[in-house]
């Protein structure tokens, strides 16, 4: 039997949470990355929680003909996106752990374009130690962490004192930095 993988599911607009719950009830392992967002309303700026990737949910399963049929016929599911070669999009374990880590630190995160130009840096201290990405020099400083599977980046505001250039990071002994993401 094939190894279980994290497949990307494309959902109807604003159906991510409902699809996520239906998948859980059907016995699937599901991940829906949520992020703190600020929205302007008539009463002022309101903070809330929203899906980091609108229209996407991640499900871990053995994808055979029967599970594929069950997934695509679930209410709220549009399809399982594919690469140009016909292979379904699979989120790697490293990318999943990175997303979980970015969403768990409690810092505001947002989806951004991919790829980004700028200085490649690595976080040397703090809750995101070992994470690398592209630094945008505007204020506030924002680190853009690429998520290759979705061809997007996740932007997180960060203190510049926590960062080192990637060239320096590669010269630093591994024992001093946490490289796992």
N, C-alpha and C positions, 0 to 999 in steps of 0.2 A: 504494500500500500504506500502511496505517496505521503510525503511529509505535510503536516498542516502548515498553511501559509496564511498571511494576513492579506486578504483581498480587499480591493477598493469597491465600494458600492455607491453608485450615483442615485440619489433620492430626489423626489419631488421637492420643490421649493418649500421650505419650512417644515419638512417632514422628518428631519434627521432624528429627533428625539423619539418620535413614534416608531420609526423603523428600528431604531436601536433597541427599544423596549420589546418590540415584536420578535426581534432576533434573539434576545435574551430568553424570552418566554419559550422559544422554539429550541433552546438548548445550545445556541451558538455563543462563542466568546466574542464580545463586541468591544470596540473602542471608539468613542465619540469625543474627540478633543474639544474641550470647552475653554473659552477665553473670557476675561473681563473686558467689557466694552463700555464706552461712554457714549450716550446718545443725547442729542438736544431734543427737548420736548417743550410743551407750553409752560410747564412748571420749572423749567431750567434744565441743567445737565443731570441726567440720571445714569447711574451705573447699573450694569446687568451682566448676565452670563449668556453667551451665545456660542454656537459652533464656530470653531476656528476655520473650518473649511466648509462653508455653506454648500449643501447638496451632497456631502460625502460622509460616509460611515465606513469603518473598517471592521471586517469580520474574519475570524480565524476559523478555518475549516479545511477538510479534505474536499476539494472541489471535483466532484464526479458529476455525471449526467443528472442524477436525482437531486443532489444538493443544489446544483445550478438551477434546475427547474423550480425548486422550492424557493430559492432566493429571488429569482426574477418574477415570480408570481405573487410575492408578498406585497400587500397593499403599501403604497408609498415608494416602492423601489422602481426605478426606471430601467437600470441596466447595470451590468458589470463592465466598466470601461476596459478597452483593449489597446495594446500597442498597435502600431501599423502592421506588424507581422502576425496579428491575430491572437497573441498571448495576452491573457488577462493581466491587469495592473496588480502587482504584488508589492506591498510595503515590506521592506526588509526589517528584520528584528532590530537592527541598529537604529533605523529611522523611527521605528515605533517607540523604542526606549528614549530616543532624543525628544520626540514630541511629548511623551509623558513627562519627561524632566522639565521641558520648557513650560508646560502648562501647570506643573505642580509647584513651581517656585513662588507663585503669587505675584509675579511682575506682570504688568500689562503686555500682552503679545498681540500681534496682528499679522494677518497674511499679507504678503507683498509679492512683487514680481520676481521673476527668475530668468536668467542669472543677473546678478548685480555686479557692477564694476566698483572697485574701491580697494582699500587696503585689507589684505587677509590677516586676521588676528585670531588669537586664542585667549580665552578667559583663563587668567592665572590664579584667581582666588574668588571666593564667594560660592554661592549655590550652583553656579553654572561652570565651575572650574573644569577645564579640559574641553569645553565646547568651542569649536572654531567656526568662523564665518567671515563675512565682509562687513567692514565698519563704514558707516556713513557719517561724515564729519559734521553734519548739521547739528544744531542744538535742538532738542536733547540728542546725545549720542545714541545711535541705534545700531545694534548688531543684527545683521541679516544672516540667518542660518538656513542654508539650502536644504530643501527636501526634494531630491532628484526624481523620485517616483511620480510626484504630482507636478513637477516642473514649476515649483513655487518656492518661496522663502518665507520664513517666519521671522518677523522683526521684533526685537525686544530692546527696550531702553536699558542702557547700561552705563556704569561709571567708568570713565576712561582709565582710571588708575588700576582697574582690575585686568587690563588688557596688555598683551605682549604681541609683537609681530610674529607671524608664523615662522619666519626664519629663526628667530630666537627660541621659539617654542621647540623647534626640532633639535636645537643644540642642547637644550636643557635635559639633564638626566631624567629618565622616565620615573625614577623613584620619587622625584619632587612634585610631579603633577599626576592628577587623576585623568587618565586617557579614556576611560570607559564612558560611553554615553548611553 
